[in-house]
Amino acid sequence: MSLAKSFNTRPLYQQVADEFVSRIVSRRWAPGQSIENEADIARSLGISLGTVRKAFDILTERKLLERHQGKGTVVADFEGSKMRSRFSSIFDRSGHRISGEIELANVVLDMARPAATEALQVNARTPVLQFERRRTHLGRVFMTEEVFLRVDASVRQMAQADLEAVASARWTGQDLATHKAEKLTAEMATAADRRNFKLAEGAAVVCLTRVICSYQDRPLELRYARCHLGSDLVYGTE
């Protein structure tokens, strides 16, 4: 059965865009890969060329595909070092760099899950400072972060208000030096992503896992970030 015959609720171009997102997330279309001729895709799916192009427009706007002069359409290279750098450099359409308003939530001192204790090189019974951040621009969330912070005994004895002050200061990057390990991928948006970013089902987000160390190469922070820029923001070019 052709793709066209299997969809009956949402507009066809949106359904086709969902199929292409699935190919990117599953790596059937790998980061940096040039996409085959649009006409060939249309014929293989039994749909019009215009529908394929409209779906490609959606994915280009979502920053999942890139169009290059002379190279055609290419899957965004989420795993390349240049993209990891660009992830930290976000601009509005006027060229102004955006850090976003920071909203802090769920600050707790508690045992971390295994992945965090391993990344921070702490005992499983050692509490770490955990909190969530939402970055907004003009009232719209474009990035969510889950942070696990290694802290010393003095911080572990602080009252809740003081813990929140530590968490609030941390986003400035003080005392942080190097990115010891990081991974950047495209993933299908979860229910929480769809709520946070106001996305339809079938959308994708860019996800960064990063361990940040001190100048002495001591792991200080594990950060999980999920990002969807929308149509009004862009990643940096360098």
C-alpha positions as CSV (number, residue, x, y, z in Angstrom):
1,M,0.0,0.0,0.0
2,S,1.3,3.4,-0.9
3,L,2.0,6.1,1.8
4,A,-0.8,8.2,0.3
5,K,-3.4,5.5,0.9
6,S,-2.4,4.9,4.5
7,F,-3.2,8.4,5.8
8,N,-6.8,9.7,6.3
9,T,-6.9,12.2,9.1
10,R,-4.2,14.9,8.9
11,P,-3.1,16.7,5.8
12,L,-0.9,14.4,3.6
13,Y,2.1,16.7,3.6
14,Q,2.2,16.6,7.4
15,Q,1.9,12.8,7.4
16,V,4.8,12.6,4.9
17,A,6.8,15.0,7.1
18,D,6.2,12.6,10.1
19,E,7.5,9.7,8.0
20,F,10.7,11.7,7.1
21,V,11.2,12.6,10.8
22,S,11.0,8.9,11.6
23,R,13.7,8.2,9.0
24,I,16.0,10.8,10.5
25,V,15.5,9.7,14.1
26,S,16.0,6.0,13.2
27,R,19.1,7.0,11.2
28,R,17.8,5.6,7.9
29,W,18.7,9.1,6.8
30,A,21.9,9.6,8.7
31,P,23.4,13.0,9.8
32,G,25.1,14.7,6.9
33,Q,23.6,12.4,4.3
34,S,22.4,13.8,1.0
35,I,18.8,13.0,0.3
36,E,17.9,11.3,-3.0
37,N,16.1,13.1,-5.7
38,E,12.7,14.5,-4.6
39,A,11.0,13.2,-7.7
40,D,12.2,9.7,-6.9
41,I,10.9,9.9,-3.4
42,A,7.5,11.0,-4.6
43,R,7.3,8.1,-7.1
44,S,8.4,5.6,-4.5
45,L,5.7,6.8,-2.1
46,G,3.0,7.2,-4.7
47,I,2.5,10.9,-3.9
48,S,3.0,14.2,-5.8
49,L,6.3,16.0,-6.0
50,G,4.6,19.1,-4.4
51,T,3.7,17.1,-1.3
52,V,7.3,15.9,-0.9
53,R,8.6,19.5,-1.3
54,K,6.1,20.8,1.2
55,A,7.1,18.1,3.7
56,F,10.8,19.0,3.1
57,D,9.9,22.7,3.8
58,I,8.5,21.6,7.2
59,L,11.7,19.7,8.1
60,T,13.9,22.5,6.9
61,E,12.0,24.9,9.1
62,R,12.5,22.5,12.0
63,K,16.2,22.5,11.4
64,L,16.3,18.8,10.6
65,L,17.1,19.2,6.9
66,E,19.4,21.8,5.2
67,R,19.4,22.9,1.6
68,H,22.8,23.6,0.0
69,Q,23.4,25.2,-3.3
70,G,24.8,22.6,-5.6
71,K,24.4,19.8,-3.0
72,G,20.7,19.5,-2.8
73,T,19.0,18.6,0.5
74,V,21.1,17.2,3.3
75,V,20.2,15.8,6.8
76,A,21.5,18.2,9.5
77,D,24.7,16.9,11.0
78,F,23.6,16.8,14.6
79,E,26.6,14.7,15.7
80,G,29.3,16.9,14.2
81,S,31.5,19.1,16.4
82,K,30.4,22.2,14.5
83,M,26.7,21.5,15.4
84,R,27.6,20.9,19.1
85,S,29.2,24.4,19.1
86,R,26.2,25.8,17.3
87,F,23.8,24.3,19.8
88,S,25.2,26.9,22.3
89,S,24.9,29.8,19.9
90,I,21.3,30.6,19.1
91,F,20.2,33.7,17.3
92,D,16.9,35.4,16.4
93,R,16.1,36.3,12.8
94,S,17.7,39.7,13.2
95,G,21.0,38.2,14.1
96,H,20.9,38.9,17.8
97,R,22.4,36.2,20.0
98,I,19.8,34.7,22.4
99,S,20.5,33.2,25.8
100,G,16.8,33.2,26.8
101,E,15.0,34.0,30.0
102,I,15.8,31.2,32.5
103,E,13.0,29.6,34.5
104,L,14.2,27.3,37.3
105,A,12.1,24.5,38.7
106,N,12.2,21.4,40.9
107,V,15.5,22.1,42.8
108,V,16.2,19.1,45.1
109,L,19.2,17.6,46.8
110,D,18.8,13.8,46.3
111,M,20.4,10.6,45.1
112,A,20.9,10.7,41.4
113,R,20.0,8.0,38.9
114,P,22.8,5.6,37.9
115,A,23.7,7.5,34.7
116,A,24.3,10.7,36.7
117,T,26.4,9.0,39.5
118,E,28.6,7.4,36.9
119,A,29.1,10.6,34.9
120,L,29.8,12.6,38.0
121,Q,32.0,9.9,39.5
122,V,30.2,9.9,42.9
123,N,29.0,7.2,45.1
124,A,25.4,6.0,44.5
125,R,24.5,7.2,48.0
126,T,26.0,10.6,47.6
127,P,23.3,13.3,47.1
128,V,23.7,15.6,44.1
129,L,21.9,18.9,43.4
130,Q,19.3,18.3,40.7
131,F,17.1,20.9,39.0
132,E,15.3,21.7,35.8
133,R,15.6,24.8,33.6
134,R,13.4,26.2,30.8
135,R,14.8,28.7,28.4
136,T,12.2,31.0,26.8
137,H,12.3,33.7,24.2
138,L,9.4,36.2,23.9
139,G,7.4,33.9,26.2
140,R,8.0,30.7,24.2
141,V,10.0,27.8,25.5
142,F,12.8,26.8,23.1
143,M,15.0,24.6,25.4
144,T,14.5,22.5,28.5
145,E,17.4,21.2,30.6
146,E,17.7,18.6,33.3
147,V,20.9,19.2,35.4
148,F,22.7,17.1,37.9
149,L,25.4,19.0,39.9
150,R,28.1,17.6,42.0
151,V,28.3,19.5,45.3
152,D,30.5,19.4,48.4
153,A,29.4,18.9,52.0
154,S,28.8,22.6,52.7
155,V,26.2,22.8,49.9
156,R,24.6,19.6,51.1
157,Q,23.8,21.3,54.5
158,M,22.2,24.3,52.9
159,A,18.5,25.3,53.3
160,Q,16.2,25.1,50.3
161,A,16.4,28.8,49.4
162,D,20.2,28.6,49.4
163,L,20.1,25.5,47.2
164,E,18.0,27.5,44.7
165,A,20.6,30.3,44.7
166,V,23.3,27.8,43.9
167,A,21.2,26.4,41.0
168,S,20.4,29.9,39.7
169,A,24.0,30.9,39.6
170,R,25.1,27.7,37.8
171,W,23.7,28.6,34.4
172,T,26.2,31.4,34.2
173,G,28.9,28.7,33.8
174,Q,31.1,29.8,36.7
175,D,33.9,27.4,37.6
176,L,33.1,25.3,34.5
177,A,35.9,24.7,32.0
178,T,35.7,21.9,29.6
179,H,33.2,19.5,28.0
180,K,34.5,16.1,28.8
181,A,31.9,14.1,26.9
182,E,28.9,15.1,24.9
183,K,26.4,13.6,22.5
184,L,24.0,15.3,20.2
185,T,21.1,13.5,18.5
186,A,17.7,14.0,17.0
187,E,14.9,12.3,18.8
188,M,11.1,12.0,18.4
189,A,9.4,14.5,20.7
190,T,8.0,13.0,23.9
191,A,4.7,14.0,25.4
192,A,6.6,16.4,27.7
193,D,8.4,17.9,24.7
194,R,5.1,18.5,22.9
195,R,3.7,20.3,25.9
196,N,6.8,22.4,26.5
197,F,7.4,23.3,22.9
198,K,3.7,23.3,21.7
199,L,4.5,20.6,19.1
200,A,2.2,18.3,17.1
201,E,2.7,14.6,17.3
202,G,5.4,13.3,15.0
203,A,7.8,16.3,15.6
204,A,11.4,15.9,16.5
205,V,13.7,17.7,18.9
206,V,17.5,18.1,19.1
207,C,19.0,16.6,22.3
208,L,22.3,17.2,23.9
209,T,23.9,15.1,26.7
210,R,26.9,16.9,28.1
211,V,29.4,16.3,31.0
212,I,31.1,19.6,32.2
213,C,34.4,19.4,34.1
214,S,36.6,21.8,36.1
215,Y,40.0,22.9,34.9
216,Q,41.4,19.9,36.9
217,D,39.2,17.6,34.7
218,R,36.9,16.8,37.7
219,P,33.3,16.1,36.6
220,L,31.0,18.8,38.0
221,E,27.8,18.7,36.0
222,L,25.7,16.4,33.9
223,R,23.3,18.2,31.6
224,Y,20.5,16.9,29.4
225,A,19.1,19.5,27.1
226,R,16.2,19.2,24.6
227,C,15.7,22.0,22.0
228,H,13.2,23.0,19.4
229,L,13.9,26.4,17.9
230,G,10.6,26.9,16.0
231,S,10.6,29.4,13.1
232,D,11.8,32.5,14.8
233,L,15.2,31.3,16.1
234,V,18.2,29.7,14.3
235,Y,21.4,27.9,15.3
236,G,24.7,29.8,14.9
237,T,26.7,29.3,11.7
238,E,30.0,28.6,13.5
